[in-house]
Amino acid sequence: MTNSSSDPSQGIAQGSPNGPSVWGDAHTRYFYELTPDRILDAVEGSTGCRCTGRALALNSMENRVYELEIELDTPPSTPSERFLIAKFYRPGRWSEAQIREEHAFLLELAELEIPVVAPNRFVDGDTLHKMKDADLWYAVFPKIGGRSPDELGDDQLAQVGRLLARIHNVGASKRAEHRMALTPETYGLGNLKHLLDAKILPPNIASTYATTVEQICSVSAPWFAAAAHHRIHGDCHMGNLLMAREQLFFVDFDDMVTGPAVQDLWLLIPGRDHYAQRQLSIMIEAYSSMRAFDHQSLRLIEPLRALRFVHFSAWIGRRWQDPAFPRAFPQFGSQSYWEEQLRDLQEQLSLIQELA
């Protein structure tokens, strides 16, 4: 377990649709002050690269990420070599120690030639810098040209299974002392407490919603306690897979947590039907060729799915004062939104109780 397991809110800033939030004042201000000139100055000063001035903002809700074109002294071997990716971390979310644990994990994986996108080292050898005049940590990554696959064929499923096993072998080799633990306490009860304290839940739904979440956590807590926990990707959905040069890359370890291995598998195969079960079996069989898989942990899939629902709603609530979030989630906070969330969680509870 990580040290943060005793504090469900660690690494997650506060805020709600009904009250003040750090994202609506001082912390968000730093993001608005990220002008192209300041971005280019920060990257050029720390990397030694010369930028052409082209800076393209990439799609990222949590952080601010930019594609920067750089000048090269020799012709690039691939078009992607003409660009760097600069990532400015949302202030107040992860501590310096937590970000460094993400970088350390990525560097360990890259050293073993596991296909991930690890941060570049700056001129001083570090991978993380803070802007001189703003409370913003930033890192620079290479650009890997490619696209996220729409679906995975059998060979790709096997490839992903083996790669996840290798990632988890590395993940289990060291502890992440500062990263969050994915448990019913943190992702379930901690997020529920925020939703209740911030009065985000409608009064006519709050009690039933809370009882449902508490029951899900109560039933599944012994299952989580029985499973092995180690460093995992944490947000390993299809959008964080990249097909590049006939190779699958894992990207965006920003949500790296200490948690059960099955979290990284079910997110890639979220369905429950026969086809999804077949895909999951192929992935697990390949995974097992590189690392033992705990088949008992499959019962965690439905609790993990439920915890993701709660975590997602609390995440939007905490970020609501960031103007990007109301635009992206216009239905959030409405009666229909919470009625649907409650129905989904009640369905999850029924499935979990059937497994108990």
N, C-alpha and C positions, 0 to 999 in steps of 0.2 A: 504494500500500500504506500501511497505518497503521503507526505506530511499534510497535504491539503484535505485529506479525507476527514479530518476533524472540523473543517470549516467549509460547508457546502458552497459558500458564496465566493471562496477564494478564486481569483483569476477572472471573476465576472463582475463587471461594474454595475452599479445600481441605477435605477431609473424606471419610469412607468408612464403610461399614457395619461395618468391622473396626477402627476407630480413632477417636481424638478428632477433633472437628470444631468449627470456629468457630460453626457453627449450633447446636451443643448447649450452648454456654456463653455467653461474654460477648455475642456479637453477637445471638444469638437472644433473650437477655434483654431487649434493647431492644424487640423486637416484643411480648414479653409485658407490657412496661410501657406499651404503647400503650392506656391506658384511655380510655373515651369522654371523660372530662373533659380529659385531656391533648390528645387529638385536637382537640376543640372549641376549647380555649384556643389551640392553635397556629394553627388556621385563622382564628379571629376576630382574633387579635392581628396577623396578617400581611395579612389581606385587608380588614379594616374591616367585614366582613359580620357580621350577627347571626344566630347559629344558633338553631334552635328547640329543640335538644337531641336531635333524631332523628338517629341515626347507624347506618347499616346497613353491615355488613361485606360486601364483594363478593367473588366467587370469584377468588382470585389466589394461585397457589402461590409465586411468586417474591418479590413485594412484598406490602405490606398496603395495600389500597385500600378506601375508605369512601365511601358516598353520604351526604351531609349536607344536611339540609333547612335553608334559610335564610329569614329574614324579609324581606319585600319591602314597600316603601313604596307601590308601585302594583301593580295586578293583572298577573300574568304573561301574556305573549302566547301562551306554550305551557306545558304542565305541567312540562316539563323545566327551565324557568327558575327553579323553586323549589328547585333542588338544585345542589350542587357535588360534584365528585369529588375527594377528597383522596388522593394517592398517596404513600406512605412507602416509600422505596427500601430494599431489603435492604442492610444495612450490609456493607461489605467486598467487595461485588460490583463495582459501578462506582465509579470515582473521580468527584470533583466535575467534573473536566474532561470526562470521558466523558458524564456526564448532561447537562452544558451543551451538548455537541455534539448530543445528541438533541433538546434544546429548540430549538437554533438551526435545525436542519433543519426541525422542525415549523413554526417561525415563518416561515421562508423560504417554505415550501409554502403556509401560510395566507395570506401576503401576496399570493401569486399566485392566490388563490381556488381552490386545489386542496383538495378536501374531506377534510381531516384534522382531528383534534381536538388543537389546539395548547394549551399551558398558558396559563392566565390570568397576568397580571402582578399581583404583590402591590402593596401601597400604595407601596412604595419603587421600583417599576418593574422589579424583578427577577422571575424565574420560578422560582427555586430558593432555598429557605431550609433552614437546619439547626435542629433543635430545640435549645433552650437547654441542656437537661440530659440529652441523649442523642445518641449518634452516628448520628443519622438525618436524612438529607436528605428533604425533601418538596416536593411541587408540588401545585397545585390546577388542575383542568381543568373546563370546562363539561360539563354532562351533555347528551348528545345522545340523545334518545329514539329507539328503533328496535329492530331485531332483525337477527341474522345470517341471511342467506338460506340456505335448504337447498340450493339449486342455482341456477345462473345460466342464464338464457335467452340466446339469440343476441344480442339487443340489449344485455343487461347485460354479456355477455362483451366485446362491442365497447367498451362504456363503460369497463369495467375496463382493457382494453388501452390505451385512450387516456390514462386517468388514470395508469396505471403509467409510460407513456412520459413524461408531464409530470413525474411524481415523479423519474424517472431523469434527465431534463434538468436539473432542479435539483440532484439528487444529484451529477451529474458536474461541476457548476460550481465546487465547492469540495472541498478535502480534509478528511477527518476524521482529524486527526493522532493522536487518542488512542483511537479505537474499534478493536475487533478486526477483523482481516482474515479473511474466510472462505476458507480455503485447506486443502489436504490436510495441511499442517504443523500448523495450529492446531486445526481440527476433527477431524482424523484422528490424526496422530502425537502431538500434545499430549495429547489425551484418552486415547489408548491408553497413553501413559506413566503417566498418573494411575491408570488401571485396574490396570496391572501393579504400580506402586509401592505402591499401597494394598492390593494383594492382594485385590481385589474379584472378579477372575475365578477360577472354580474351577480347581484345578491341572490337571485332566485336559482342560481346554478352552483354557487360557491360551495355549499355544504355537501351536495351530492358529488361534485367534482372532487373535493378534498377526500371524502370517504373512499371514493373509487381509487384514487391514487394511493392512499394509505394502505388499502387492501392489496393492491398490486405489489407494493413494496414489502409488505409483511409476508406475503406468500413466497415471493421470490428471493428475499434476503438470504435464507439458508442456501439457496442454489448458488448465489454469487459467492458466499463465504466458502463453499466447497470447491469453487473453480480456481485455477491458477490465474494470477494477475501479473501482467508485465507490460512493458512499453509496447504500444500498438499505434497504428496510424490514427484510428479513432473516428475518422470521417471518410472511410474508404468506399465511397459510392462511385458509380461509373464516370461521373464528371471529373473525378480525380485520378482517372487512368488516362494515359496519353499513348496513342499508337504513333511511334516515330521510327523511321528507318527500320521497319519490320520488327520493332521491339516495343514491348509495353513498358511504359514508365509510370511510376507512382509519383504524384505531385501533391503539393499543399499539405504538409504535415502540421499546419497551424493548430489543429485540434488534437494533436497527439495527447494521449492520456495513458494512464496505467489502467488496464482493464483486461477482460477475458478475450482470448484470441478470436472467438466466434463473432465478435463485433465486426471485425474486418471482413468476414466472409458473408454474413447475412446482408450487409449493406449492398454488396455487389449482386446478390441474388435475393431481392426483397419479397418475391412472390411466394405463395403457398401452394400453388397448383402442382400437378404431376410434373409438368415441364420444368418448373423451378426446382422441384425436389431432385429431378434428374441432374440438372445443372450443378446443384449443390453437391451431389454425390460425386460427380466427376472432379470437382474442385477439391473435395476432402480427400479423395483417393490419391490425387497428385500431391496434396499437402502432406499426406501421411508418408510419402516416399522420402521426404526431407525432414520431417519432424512429427513426433507422435501427436495425434489429435485426440482430444478428450471428447468422445461422442456423447457423454453425459451432458456436456455443455450446450448441446443443441436445444435443451429445454430453456435456455436463456434467451432464445431468439425472440419469443413473444414478449417477455418482460423488457428486453432491450428496445423492442419496437415501441412499447408503451412509454418507456422513459424518454425516448427520442421525441415523442409527441409533446410531453410536458416540457422538456428542455427547449424545444423549438419555440413554444409559446412564450416561455419565460425570457428567452433570448430576444424575441421581438419586443416584448414589454420593456426590457432593460435598455433597448436601443431606440425607443420610440421618439425621443427628442432629437435624434439625428434625422434631419429632413428626408434622407434617402429611404427610411423605413416606411413611413406612411405612404410614400409613392409606390413602394414595392409590394406592400401588404395592405391594400385599401380596405379589405374586409376584416382585418384584425380588430378585435374588441367589440364587434357587432354581436347581437344576440344569436344570429344564425351561425356565426363562427364558433361560439362557445357551445352551442347545442350540438354541432357536428363533432367538436372535440370530445364532448362528454360521451356521445354515442360511440365514438371510436375507442375511447378508453374503457367503456363498459363492455364492448366486444372483446377487447384485449383481456379484461379481467375474467370473462367467461372462459376464454381459451386457456388462460393460465391456471384457472381452477380445475379445468379438465386434466391438466398435466400433473397437478399436485397429487 
